[in-house]
């Protein structure tokens, strides 16, 4: 007789940047005896809390946060690494009698974790990687995406011209394995998910209100020292330096743009990022959406959660 595995109940809060995910996750953690596990691909790094909107000290006092600001910026960290660490944190939280609350805007992290994706051993080749990096620098992101579309149209549509690392990785995977990274991700879904999730999305019905919040957040970041933080990183070329909030200021540091022009670019790119996040999450019909401009966010979240019993059994 097949043994029935008890699935771990988790609450997942997703949404675009500046939508209020952190505040909602904290209230949920307080209400349901929970601890927060971040699912943000940039908040994992130390050293630039302003650009990545890491939880403040006050927010950390209100609820325990895991997988926030624990890696040096030079360390490479994959979605496979994230799934392993986040799974360990969730298991530990659950076994201590608390509820794991996963929160973040990195869709690939969220889906890979919630769906229980097991990643196989990922091959790398330093020589090939250097060749591809040189090719990217020579041809640019637009041409690299065009070439990528010839053998992996799914990845080409999903990625953007500025996703240098991911575009290079898509080429590398195909050249080393003969299958696309999209196919590899599908093949990686080798086990049933160990979780029973309640998935909540937060956004704004009026998109302009979300964009106003994004613009205001950028202004607050600048007041808090974003320019100085970005300047400290300079042009080191490390993964974390590609975070929105730093790379848009590089033309200003090079005297290729005024500060106002760089700020306008930053706000525009952040709004575009929010649109991409929404496009990703809208594809998941498990997500219960809350519209912050029309509903009481905390009350609506409680209503959604209480429809599905969240108990540690």
N, C-alpha and C positions, 0 to 999 in steps of 0.2 A: 504494500500500500504506500502511495507517495506521501511523503511528509509535507504538511502544509506549513509554509513559511509565514510568520507574522510580518506584515508589512509595517514599516515605520511611518507613522503619520507625520507629515510635514506641512507647514504653511509656507506658500511661496508668494512673494510680492514682487511684481515686475512692472515695468513701464518705462517711458522715455525719461531722459535726463531732466531734472528740475520739476518733476511731476509731484514730488512729495513722498517718494518711496521710503526713505529713511525714517521720516517722522511716523508714517503709518506702521512700519515694521516695529518700531520701538513701542508704540501703543499696543500693538498685538502681543509683543513679547511680555509686556507688563500685565496685560489682561489674561494671558493663557500660560503664565509661568514658563516663558520661553527664553531661548538664547538665539542670537542672530548669527547666521553664517552668510558672509558676503559672497555675492556672485558678480563681482566687478573686476574685469581684467586689468584695470589700472590701479584700483585701490589696494591691490596686493603689495604694491611697491612702497618702499620707504622714500621719504625725501621730497615729495611734492603733494602734500595734502590739499593745497589750494586748488590746483588744476584738476585733481581727480575727485574733488568734493568728498574727501574722506570724512567719516564721522568725527565730530568735535569731541573734546574731552568731556563736555557736558553731556553729549549724547551717549558717550561710552559709559558714563556714570549711571544713566537711566536703564541701560540694558547691556548685557555682555555681548561683545562683538568678536567674531572669529574670522580669520583669514583677511585681516586688514593690516596693511603696512608692516608686513613681516619679511619681505624680500628686498635684497639690495637691487637697485635699478639695473645693474649689469647682468643679472641672472635671467636666463631664458626660462620661460614657464609656459607649458602647453596646456591645452584643454584637458589632455589626459592626466597631467599632473594635478590639475584642479579637481577633477572628478575623484581622484584617489584621496586627496587631502580633505575635500569637503565631505566625502563619504565617511571618513574616519571621525570627523568632528560631529557629524549628524548622529552616528552610532553612539558616540560618547555622551552627547546631550540626551539622547533617548534613554540610554541605560542609567543615567542619573535622575530619571523621572521627570525630565523637562521636555518641552516641545521645541523642536528645531524650526526656526523661522528663516527661510532662505530669502535674501533680498538682493536684487541687482538688475542691471540693465544690459548685461552681456548675454544675448540670447543663446549663443552657442554653449556657454557655460551652463545656463539654466536647463536647456533641453538635454544636453549630454548627461547631466546629473540626474534629473528627474526621470529620464527614460532608461536609466541604468546602462548606458553604453559602456562596453568594455573595449578599450583600444588595444589593438595588437602592437607588437614591437615596431616602432617607427624607424625606418632606415634613414641614415643621413650619409652624406658624402661631402667632405670639406672642399675638395677640389671642384666638384660640380657646383656646390653652393656659391663658391667664389666666382665661377664662370657666369652663373645666373645673376649674381649681384652686379657684375660688370656689365652684363647685357641690359639689365634694368636701368643702370646709370646711363648707358649709351642711348637706349631706345625710348625710355620714359614709360610711365605707367599706362598711358592710353594704348600705345603700340603693344606693350606686353599683354594687356587685357585682350586685345584683338587676336594676338597669337594664341593666347590661352583658350579663347572661344573656339578655336579650330579643333581642339580635342577634349575640352571640358567646358561646355557652354554653361552648365549650372554654376560652376565656380565663377566664371567670367561675369555672369549676371549678378551674382551675390556680392562680389568684391568691388571696391572702388579704386580709382586710379592711384590714390594715395596709400593703399594697403600694400606697401612694398614687401613687407615680410611675408604676408599671406600669399601674395601672388608668386613670389619666388618659391615658397614652399609647395604651392600647387604644381609648378613645373617640376620641382625636385621629386615629388612623390611619383608623378607620372613617369619620369625618366628612369627612376630606380625600380619601380614595381610593375610598370606596364598598365596600371589601372589609375583612374583619376582619383583625386582626393575625395570627391563626392561619392564615388563608388566605395572607396575605402571606409568612409564614415558609415555607409549603409551596411557593409559587411561587419562592421564593428558591433552592431546591435545583436549581441550574442546571448544575452540573458534577460530574464524578466526583471522589470524594475523592482527594487526592494522597498519602494516607497508608495504610500497612499497620500497623494498630494491634494491640498486645497489650493488652487491657484487664483490669485487675485491680481488684476491689472489696474493701475491708476493712471488716468490721463485727464484731458479736458475736452469736453464736447466742442467748445469753441477753440479751434486750433490757435487762433491769434492770442488767446489768453495764455496758452502754453508758451508761445513764442515771447510774450511779454515777460513771463517768469524767467525764461532763458536769458533774455537780455539783461534783466535785473540781476540775475545771478552772476553774470559776467562782470557787471559793474561792481558788485560786492567783492568778487574775487580780486579785482584790480585794487580796490580799497584795502584789501587784506594783504597785498604784497605779491600778486601774481607775477608782475614784471620782474621783480627781484628774484623770485623763485625760479622762473624760467631762465633768467640770465645765468644763475648759478649752474644750471645744467649745460648751458651753452649749446654747442653742436657736437656733443659726444657721440652721437649716432647710436645710442643704446635704445633698447626696446621702449623703456619708459619715457624717453624723450619724445616719442611719437604721439604722446597723449594730446588730445585736443586741449588747447590751453597753453601749450608750449610751442609746438611747431609753427603755429600761426604768428608768433612773435619774432621768429627768426629773421624775416625780412626787415623788421624794425631794427634789430641788433646789427644787421649788416648795412644799415642806412639805405636800404632799397625801398623802404616804405616809411611813412610817418606812423607815429603811435596810433593816431585816430584810424588810419587805414588798416593797420594790423588788428585793431579792436573790432572794426567792422567785419573783417574777414573772420575773426574768431567767433563773433556772434552768428554770422551766416553759416559757418561750418558746424557750429553746435546745433543750430536749428535743423540743418540737413541730417546730422547724426540722429536727432530725435525722430525725424521722419523715418529713417532706416530702422530704428528700434521698433517703432510702431508697426511698420510693415512686417517685420519679423514676428512679433508677438501676435499680430492679428491672425496669423495662420494657425494658431493653436486654439482650437475650440474648447479646450478645457479651462481657459482663463475666463473668470467672471470679472467684467469690467466695472469700475467705479468712475464716475465723472465728477471730479472735484469741484467743478463750477456749477453743478446741479444737485449734488447729494452731500449729506453728512458722511464724510469719508469713514470715520471710525465706526459709526453706527451701522453703515452699510456693510463694512467688512465683517463686523461681528455677526450680522444677519447671515452673511454668506458662510462664514465658518461654522456657525451653530447648526446649519442645515446638515452638516456632516460632522459626526461626533469626533472630537479631537481628544482622545484619551490615550494614555500610555498603558497598554495591556500586554 
